[in-house]
Amino acid sequence: MTRPATPPLRAYVQLHFLVLIWGFTAILGLLVSVSSVALVFYRTALAAVGLAVVVLVRKQSFDVPRRDLVRMLLVGLLLATHWILFFASARVATASVCLAGMSTTSLWTSVVEPLINRQRVRPLEVGLGLVAVVGLYIVFRFEFDHALGLLLAIASAFLAALFTVANSHLVKRYDAFVITFYEMIGASVCSLLFVLVFHGLGWSGEVPLWPRAQDWLWILVLAWVCTVYAYSMGTQLMKQFSAFMLNLTINLEPVYGIALAFLIFGEKERMTFGFYLGTLVILLAVVAYPTLANTRLGRRGSRQS
């Protein structure tokens, strides 16, 4: 019996390039002066406009059955909440701590994906997800002063897992740009409601609602590079990778993001030895998964042939 096809090397390279872009988002969130909820609103609203242009240029149809349209809008709600918690974590703690907390996404996915798809929980995925948590524990132990930021990032990671699993079903039937367009509509509406609540009730404190002139450049990068391009291409890659493999690779966000944060912010982002040890453990889990998964498939194929 032949072994199931594996994604080509080009797909892995594209995936890692997207993770590098996503690793830059926490840094961009720190460069913009507005609140986290306002930032997500500007990002998603501008992304929706950019995606509408892309769909029109490609002469694609916006038509989607009402049932799936509602699903896409609800997935956008998940995405908006995920981003709000993500940027809030970076601001409460640091970009590095935020990205380290996001490493739990693979563990959440190893549990969420089988439950939603009504499949057996895969011991390999749970085991590697737990390895990522060990890395997170090491980080938490040495960076306890940033506990709130880490907890916000973990909650954001859980929502990211739900988002990825939900998207993996939609991408089988619709174009990635159309899916992401409707998700950005849902995300912008959701984040606008958060803006009205947080700024209307004064919960945002003295953090401004309106961007400064220099903020618009970073917001446009977030909207059109980190969202229109990266999320649409990421959705397209879901046709070649499982949701777990995607999220396990996204665990490299801390590695890429921490390096970028240190280059940009310098000593402000310097962390303890334990922090870097923990991220190394996470990296080992990411590197180990393709090898162990292919070995398991090879053994299964040899038994069935």
VOZA-826781 format. One record per residue (C-alpha): residue number from 1; residue in one letter; z, x, y. Coordinates in Angstrom, 2 decimals. Example, Ala and Ser with C-alpha at 12.3 -4.5 7.8 and 13.67 -1.06 7.14 Angstrom:
residues 2
<num:1&residu:A&z:7.80&x:12.30&y:-4.50>
<num:2&residu:S&z:7.14&x:13.67&y:-1.06>
This chain:
residues 305
<num:1&residu:M&z:0.00&x:0.00&y:0.00>
<num:2&residu:T&z:-0.92&x:1.40&y:3.43>
<num:3&residu:R&z:1.72&x:2.21&y:6.00>
<num:4&residu:P&z:1.84&x:-0.11&y:9.07>
<num:5&residu:A&z:-0.06&x:1.32&y:12.03>
<num:6&residu:T&z:2.02&x:3.27&y:14.54>
<num:7&residu:P&z:1.29&x:3.38&y:18.30>
<num:8&residu:P&z:-1.02&x:6.22&y:19.40>
<num:9&residu:L&z:0.30&x:9.27&y:21.26>
<num:10&residu:R&z:-1.22&x:7.95&y:24.52>
<num:11&residu:A&z:0.97&x:4.85&y:24.28>
<num:12&residu:Y&z:4.11&x:7.02&y:23.92>
<num:13&residu:V&z:3.06&x:9.10&y:26.95>
<num:14&residu:Q&z:2.47&x:5.94&y:29.01>
<num:15&residu:L&z:5.84&x:4.57&y:27.97>
<num:16&residu:H&z:7.69&x:7.72&y:29.03>
<num:17&residu:F&z:5.84&x:7.78&y:32.35>
<num:18&residu:L&z:7.01&x:4.21&y:32.98>
<num:19&residu:V&z:10.59&x:5.17&y:32.09>
<num:20&residu:L&z:10.35&x:8.01&y:34.63>
<num:21&residu:I&z:9.32&x:5.45&y:37.27>
<num:22&residu:W&z:12.18&x:3.13&y:36.30>
<num:23&residu:G&z:14.59&x:6.05&y:36.47>
<num:24&residu:F&z:13.61&x:6.37&y:40.13>
<num:25&residu:T&z:14.52&x:2.75&y:40.97>
<num:26&residu:A&z:18.28&x:3.34&y:41.23>
<num:27&residu:I&z:17.58&x:6.13&y:43.72>
<num:28&residu:L&z:15.32&x:3.87&y:45.78>
<num:29&residu:G&z:18.08&x:1.26&y:45.79>
<num:30&residu:L&z:20.39&x:3.77&y:47.47>
<num:31&residu:L&z:17.79&x:4.69&y:50.08>
<num:32&residu:V&z:17.45&x:1.09&y:51.33>
<num:33&residu:S&z:20.11&x:-0.24&y:53.73>
<num:34&residu:V&z:20.06&x:-3.96&y:52.82>
<num:35&residu:S&z:22.35&x:-5.65&y:50.28>
<num:36&residu:S&z:21.52&x:-5.65&y:46.57>
<num:37&residu:V&z:20.64&x:-9.36&y:46.55>
<num:38&residu:A&z:18.39&x:-9.01&y:49.60>
<num:39&residu:L&z:16.71&x:-5.95&y:48.12>
<num:40&residu:V&z:15.87&x:-7.83&y:44.91>
<num:41&residu:F&z:14.47&x:-10.73&y:46.94>
<num:42&residu:Y&z:12.17&x:-8.50&y:49.01>
<num:43&residu:R&z:11.13&x:-6.57&y:45.92>
<num:44&residu:T&z:10.26&x:-9.63&y:43.82>
<num:45&residu:A&z:8.59&x:-11.60&y:46.63>
<num:46&residu:L&z:6.32&x:-8.68&y:47.53>
<num:47&residu:A&z:5.66&x:-8.01&y:43.85>
<num:48&residu:A&z:4.58&x:-11.64&y:43.37>
<num:49&residu:V&z:2.09&x:-11.25&y:46.23>
<num:50&residu:G&z:0.76&x:-8.00&y:44.77>
<num:51&residu:L&z:0.38&x:-9.51&y:41.32>
<num:52&residu:A&z:-1.41&x:-12.57&y:42.70>
<num:53&residu:V&z:-3.96&x:-10.24&y:44.29>
<num:54&residu:V&z:-4.40&x:-8.34&y:41.01>
<num:55&residu:V&z:-4.94&x:-11.55&y:39.01>
<num:56&residu:L&z:-7.46&x:-12.84&y:41.56>
<num:57&residu:V&z:-9.38&x:-9.54&y:41.63>
<num:58&residu:R&z:-9.55&x:-9.55&y:37.84>
<num:59&residu:K&z:-10.78&x:-13.18&y:38.00>
<num:60&residu:Q&z:-8.12&x:-14.36&y:35.59>
<num:61&residu:S&z:-6.73&x:-17.84&y:35.32>
<num:62&residu:F&z:-3.23&x:-18.72&y:36.50>
<num:63&residu:D&z:-3.18&x:-21.70&y:34.13>
<num:64&residu:V&z:-0.20&x:-21.68&y:31.77>
<num:65&residu:P&z:1.18&x:-24.65&y:29.81>
<num:66&residu:R&z:4.18&x:-26.18&y:31.54>
<num:67&residu:R&z:6.57&x:-25.29&y:28.73>
<num:68&residu:D&z:5.70&x:-21.59&y:28.83>
<num:69&residu:L&z:5.63&x:-21.64&y:32.63>
<num:70&residu:V&z:9.26&x:-22.76&y:32.63>
<num:71&residu:R&z:10.08&x:-20.00&y:30.15>
<num:72&residu:M&z:8.47&x:-17.37&y:32.37>
<num:73&residu:L&z:10.39&x:-18.63&y:35.41>
<num:74&residu:L&z:13.65&x:-18.53&y:33.46>
<num:75&residu:V&z:12.90&x:-14.99&y:32.27>
<num:76&residu:G&z:12.41&x:-14.15&y:35.95>
<num:77&residu:L&z:15.90&x:-15.49&y:36.62>
<num:78&residu:L&z:17.25&x:-13.11&y:33.98>
<num:79&residu:L&z:15.32&x:-10.26&y:35.54>
<num:80&residu:A&z:16.62&x:-10.97&y:39.06>
<num:81&residu:T&z:20.24&x:-11.05&y:37.89>
<num:82&residu:H&z:19.67&x:-7.84&y:35.92>
<num:83&residu:W&z:18.32&x:-6.07&y:39.01>
<num:84&residu:I&z:21.09&x:-7.33&y:41.29>
<num:85&residu:L&z:23.75&x:-5.98&y:38.91>
<num:86&residu:F&z:21.73&x:-2.77&y:38.51>
<num:87&residu:F&z:21.57&x:-1.99&y:42.23>
<num:88&residu:A&z:25.17&x:-3.12&y:42.75>
<num:89&residu:S&z:26.28&x:-0.67&y:40.05>
<num:90&residu:A&z:24.46&x:2.24&y:41.72>
<num:91&residu:R&z:26.14&x:1.45&y:45.03>
<num:92&residu:V&z:29.63&x:0.88&y:43.63>
<num:93&residu:A&z:29.44&x:4.12&y:41.63>
<num:94&residu:T&z:26.45&x:6.49&y:41.67>
<num:95&residu:A&z:22.85&x:6.36&y:40.51>
<num:96&residu:S&z:23.77&x:8.58&y:37.55>
<num:97&residu:V&z:26.63&x:6.33&y:36.37>
<num:98&residu:C&z:24.43&x:3.25&y:36.75>
<num:99&residu:L&z:21.68&x:4.77&y:34.63>
<num:100&residu:A&z:24.15&x:5.91&y:31.98>
<num:101&residu:G&z:25.49&x:2.35&y:31.66>
<num:102&residu:M&z:21.97&x:1.10&y:31.10>
<num:103&residu:S&z:21.88&x:3.11&y:27.88>
<num:104&residu:T&z:23.67&x:0.26&y:26.09>
<num:105&residu:T&z:20.45&x:-1.75&y:26.26>
<num:106&residu:S&z:19.42&x:-0.53&y:22.80>
<num:107&residu:L&z:22.69&x:-1.69&y:21.23>
<num:108&residu:W&z:22.39&x:-5.12&y:22.83>
<num:109&residu:T&z:18.77&x:-5.35&y:21.66>
<num:110&residu:S&z:19.67&x:-4.40&y:18.09>
<num:111&residu:V&z:21.88&x:-7.52&y:18.00>
<num:112&residu:V&z:19.97&x:-9.91&y:20.29>
<num:113&residu:E&z:16.46&x:-9.39&y:18.85>
<num:114&residu:P&z:17.31&x:-10.31&y:15.21>
<num:115&residu:L&z:19.37&x:-13.31&y:16.36>
<num:116&residu:I&z:16.59&x:-14.73&y:18.54>
<num:117&residu:N&z:13.85&x:-13.95&y:16.01>
<num:118&residu:R&z:16.02&x:-15.13&y:13.10>
<num:119&residu:Q&z:15.69&x:-11.83&y:11.29>
<num:120&residu:R&z:18.09&x:-9.55&y:9.49>
<num:121&residu:V&z:20.00&x:-7.09&y:11.63>
<num:122&residu:R&z:18.53&x:-3.64&y:10.95>
<num:123&residu:P&z:21.24&x:-1.09&y:10.08>
<num:124&residu:L&z:19.17&x:1.80&y:11.49>
<num:125&residu:E&z:18.86&x:0.14&y:14.89>
<num:126&residu:V&z:22.50&x:-0.85&y:15.04>
<num:127&residu:G&z:23.52&x:2.65&y:13.96>
<num:128&residu:L&z:21.44&x:4.36&y:16.66>
<num:129&residu:G&z:22.60&x:1.79&y:19.17>
<num:130&residu:L&z:26.19&x:2.74&y:18.30>
<num:131&residu:V&z:25.30&x:6.40&y:18.77>
<num:132&residu:A&z:24.19&x:5.48&y:22.29>
<num:133&residu:V&z:27.56&x:3.76&y:22.80>
<num:134&residu:V&z:29.36&x:6.92&y:21.66>
<num:135&residu:G&z:27.46&x:8.76&y:24.36>
<num:136&residu:L&z:28.48&x:6.06&y:26.81>
<num:137&residu:Y&z:32.13&x:6.38&y:25.74>
<num:138&residu:I&z:32.04&x:10.09&y:26.44>
<num:139&residu:V&z:30.61&x:9.35&y:29.90>
<num:140&residu:F&z:33.23&x:6.66&y:30.54>
<num:141&residu:R&z:36.08&x:8.91&y:29.46>
<num:142&residu:F&z:35.16&x:11.60&y:31.96>
<num:143&residu:E&z:34.04&x:9.27&y:34.76>
<num:144&residu:F&z:36.81&x:6.63&y:34.68>
<num:145&residu:D&z:36.88&x:6.43&y:38.49>
<num:146&residu:H&z:33.49&x:4.74&y:38.26>
<num:147&residu:A&z:34.61&x:2.06&y:35.77>
<num:148&residu:L&z:33.48&x:-0.94&y:37.86>
<num:149&residu:G&z:30.02&x:0.52&y:38.39>
<num:150&residu:L&z:29.75&x:1.29&y:34.69>
<num:151&residu:L&z:30.77&x:-2.26&y:33.70>
<num:152&residu:L&z:28.19&x:-3.74&y:36.09>
<num:153&residu:A&z:25.54&x:-1.51&y:34.52>
<num:154&residu:I&z:26.55&x:-2.59&y:31.00>
<num:155&residu:A&z:26.22&x:-6.26&y:32.03>
<num:156&residu:S&z:22.82&x:-5.42&y:33.53>
<num:157&residu:A&z:21.82&x:-3.76&y:30.25>
<num:158&residu:F&z:22.68&x:-6.92&y:28.30>
<num:159&residu:L&z:20.40&x:-8.97&y:30.54>
<num:160&residu:A&z:17.68&x:-6.32&y:30.18>
<num:161&residu:A&z:17.86&x:-6.76&y:26.40>
<num:162&residu:L&z:17.48&x:-10.54&y:26.72>
<num:163&residu:F&z:14.56&x:-10.05&y:29.11>
<num:164&residu:T&z:12.71&x:-7.66&y:26.81>
<num:165&residu:V&z:13.11&x:-9.82&y:23.72>
<num:166&residu:A&z:11.99&x:-12.94&y:25.59>
<num:167&residu:N&z:8.97&x:-11.12&y:27.01>
<num:168&residu:S&z:7.94&x:-9.82&y:23.59>
<num:169&residu:H&z:7.18&x:-13.43&y:22.59>
<num:170&residu:L&z:5.23&x:-14.31&y:25.73>
<num:171&residu:V&z:3.03&x:-11.18&y:25.70>
<num:172&residu:K&z:1.48&x:-12.22&y:22.40>
<num:173&residu:R&z:-0.22&x:-15.18&y:24.10>
<num:174&residu:Y&z:-0.77&x:-14.33&y:27.76>
<num:175&residu:D&z:-2.00&x:-11.51&y:29.97>
<num:176&residu:A&z:0.69&x:-9.09&y:31.18>
<num:177&residu:F&z:-0.18&x:-9.55&y:34.87>
<num:178&residu:V&z:-0.02&x:-13.35&y:34.66>
<num:179&residu:I&z:3.32&x:-13.21&y:32.85>
<num:180&residu:T&z:4.80&x:-10.79&y:35.36>
<num:181&residu:F&z:3.46&x:-12.86&y:38.29>
<num:182&residu:Y&z:5.34&x:-15.98&y:37.21>
<num:183&residu:E&z:8.41&x:-13.97&y:36.34>
<num:184&residu:M&z:8.41&x:-12.50&y:39.86>
<num:185&residu:I&z:8.16&x:-16.04&y:41.27>
<num:186&residu:G&z:11.22&x:-17.04&y:39.24>
<num:187&residu:A&z:13.05&x:-13.85&y:40.19>
<num:188&residu:S&z:12.33&x:-14.27&y:43.91>
<num:189&residu:V&z:13.57&x:-17.87&y:43.93>
<num:190&residu:C&z:16.71&x:-16.86&y:42.04>
<num:191&residu:S&z:17.44&x:-13.90&y:44.31>
<num:192&residu:L&z:16.80&x:-16.04&y:47.41>
<num:193&residu:L&z:19.54&x:-18.41&y:46.22>
<num:194&residu:F&z:21.85&x:-15.40&y:45.79>
<num:195&residu:V&z:20.97&x:-14.25&y:49.32>
<num:196&residu:L&z:21.83&x:-17.67&y:50.78>
<num:197&residu:V&z:25.16&x:-17.71&y:48.97>
<num:198&residu:F&z:26.28&x:-14.11&y:49.51>
<num:199&residu:H&z:25.15&x:-13.76&y:53.10>
<num:200&residu:G&z:25.83&x:-17.39&y:54.03>
<num:201&residu:L&z:29.45&x:-17.16&y:52.86>
<num:202&residu:G&z:29.90&x:-13.63&y:54.18>
<num:203&residu:W&z:30.50&x:-12.12&y:50.72>
<num:204&residu:S&z:28.10&x:-9.27&y:51.45>
<num:205&residu:G&z:30.43&x:-7.84&y:54.11>
<num:206&residu:E&z:28.74&x:-5.76&y:56.77>
<num:207&residu:V&z:25.73&x:-4.85&y:54.62>
<num:208&residu:P&z:22.63&x:-6.01&y:56.54>
<num:209&residu:L&z:20.18&x:-8.66&y:55.41>
<num:210&residu:W&z:17.13&x:-7.42&y:57.34>
<num:211&residu:P&z:15.56&x:-4.05&y:56.44>
<num:212&residu:R&z:15.18&x:-1.26&y:58.97>
<num:213&residu:A&z:11.69&x:0.00&y:59.73>
<num:214&residu:Q&z:12.08&x:3.00&y:57.38>
<num:215&residu:D&z:13.35&x:0.74&y:54.57>
<num:216&residu:W&z:9.99&x:-0.99&y:54.17>
<num:217&residu:L&z:8.32&x:2.05&y:52.63>
<num:218&residu:W&z:10.89&x:2.21&y:49.82>
<num:219&residu:I&z:10.80&x:-1.56&y:49.33>
<num:220&residu:L&z:7.02&x:-1.46&y:48.99>
<num:221&residu:V&z:7.29&x:1.37&y:46.43>
<num:222&residu:L&z:9.83&x:-0.72&y:44.50>
<num:223&residu:A&z:7.63&x:-3.80&y:44.66>
<num:224&residu:W&z:4.19&x:-2.38&y:43.95>
<num:225&residu:V&z:4.77&x:0.82&y:41.98>
<num:226&residu:C&z:8.05&x:0.19&y:40.13>
<num:227&residu:T&z:7.32&x:-3.52&y:39.58>
<num:228&residu:V&z:3.64&x:-4.55&y:39.79>
<num:229&residu:Y&z:2.42&x:-1.42&y:38.02>
<num:230&residu:A&z:5.36&x:-0.41&y:35.84>
<num:231&residu:Y&z:6.48&x:-3.82&y:34.58>
<num:232&residu:S&z:2.95&x:-5.08&y:33.98>
<num:233&residu:M&z:2.09&x:-1.95&y:32.01>
<num:234&residu:G&z:5.45&x:-2.15&y:30.22>
<num:235&residu:T&z:4.71&x:-5.74&y:29.24>
<num:236&residu:Q&z:1.29&x:-4.62&y:27.97>
<num:237&residu:L&z:2.95&x:-1.91&y:25.84>
<num:238&residu:M&z:5.05&x:-4.57&y:24.13>
<num:239&residu:K&z:1.93&x:-5.30&y:22.09>
<num:240&residu:Q&z:2.31&x:-1.87&y:20.48>
<num:241&residu:F&z:6.08&x:-1.32&y:20.36>
<num:242&residu:S&z:9.00&x:-3.40&y:19.14>
<num:243&residu:A&z:11.52&x:-4.59&y:21.73>
<num:244&residu:F&z:14.09&x:-2.24&y:20.21>
<num:245&residu:M&z:11.81&x:0.80&y:20.40>
<num:246&residu:L&z:11.03&x:0.00&y:24.03>
<num:247&residu:N&z:14.67&x:-0.29&y:25.00>
<num:248&residu:L&z:15.70&x:2.76&y:23.02>
<num:249&residu:T&z:13.11&x:4.83&y:24.89>
<num:250&residu:I&z:14.30&x:3.30&y:28.16>
<num:251&residu:N&z:17.62&x:5.00&y:27.35>
<num:252&residu:L&z:15.91&x:8.08&y:28.75>
<num:253&residu:E&z:16.30&x:6.52&y:32.20>
<num:254&residu:P&z:19.61&x:8.38&y:32.69>
<num:255&residu:V&z:18.01&x:11.70&y:31.79>
<num:256&residu:Y&z:15.06&x:11.27&y:34.14>
<num:257&residu:G&z:17.04&x:9.47&y:36.82>
<num:258&residu:I&z:19.95&x:11.92&y:36.88>
<num:259&residu:A&z:17.57&x:14.83&y:37.30>
<num:260&residu:L&z:15.75&x:13.05&y:40.14>
<num:261&residu:A&z:19.03&x:11.98&y:41.78>
<num:262&residu:F&z:20.35&x:15.53&y:41.74>
<num:263&residu:L&z:17.12&x:16.83&y:43.26>
<num:264&residu:I&z:17.26&x:14.23&y:46.04>
<num:265&residu:F&z:20.99&x:13.82&y:46.74>
<num:266&residu:G&z:22.24&x:17.25&y:45.64>
<num:267&residu:E&z:25.99&x:17.74&y:45.14>
<num:268&residu:K&z:26.71&x:14.04&y:45.66>
<num:269&residu:E&z:25.23&x:13.35&y:42.24>
<num:270&residu:R&z:26.79&x:16.31&y:40.43>
<num:271&residu:M&z:28.81&x:14.96&y:37.49>
<num:272&residu:T&z:31.29&x:16.38&y:34.98>
<num:273&residu:F&z:30.42&x:18.22&y:31.76>
<num:274&residu:G&z:31.42&x:15.13&y:29.76>
<num:275&residu:F&z:28.85&x:13.04&y:31.61>
<num:276&residu:Y&z:26.03&x:15.37&y:30.64>
<num:277&residu:L&z:27.34&x:15.62&y:27.06>
<num:278&residu:G&z:27.26&x:11.85&y:26.78>
<num:279&residu:T&z:23.69&x:11.61&y:28.05>
<num:280&residu:L&z:22.70&x:14.30&y:25.54>
<num:281&residu:V&z:24.07&x:12.14&y:22.71>
<num:282&residu:I&z:21.98&x:9.23&y:24.02>
<num:283&residu:L&z:18.90&x:11.46&y:24.11>
<num:284&residu:L&z:19.45&x:12.47&y:20.48>
<num:285&residu:A&z:19.44&x:8.79&y:19.47>
<num:286&residu:V&z:16.14&x:8.26&y:21.30>
<num:287&residu:V&z:14.49&x:11.27&y:19.67>
<num:288&residu:A&z:15.82&x:10.40&y:16.21>
<num:289&residu:Y&z:14.54&x:6.81&y:16.06>
<num:290&residu:P&z:10.77&x:7.39&y:15.57>
<num:291&residu:T&z:11.40&x:10.04&y:12.92>
<num:292&residu:L&z:13.91&x:7.97&y:10.95>
<num:293&residu:A&z:11.85&x:4.78&y:11.26>
<num:294&residu:N&z:8.68&x:6.48&y:10.00>
<num:295&residu:T&z:10.61&x:8.09&y:7.13>
<num:296&residu:R&z:11.97&x:4.69&y:6.13>
<num:297&residu:L&z:8.50&x:3.12&y:6.26>
<num:298&residu:G&z:7.10&x:5.98&y:4.18>
<num:299&residu:R&z:9.74&x:5.52&y:1.48>
<num:300&residu:R&z:9.17&x:1.76&y:1.46>
<num:301&residu:G&z:5.41&x:2.27&y:1.16>
<num:302&residu:S&z:5.75&x:4.74&y:-1.70>
<num:303&residu:R&z:7.97&x:2.31&y:-3.61>
<num:304&residu:Q&z:5.49&x:-0.56&y:-3.18>
<num:305&residu:S&z:2.29&x:1.40&y:-3.93>
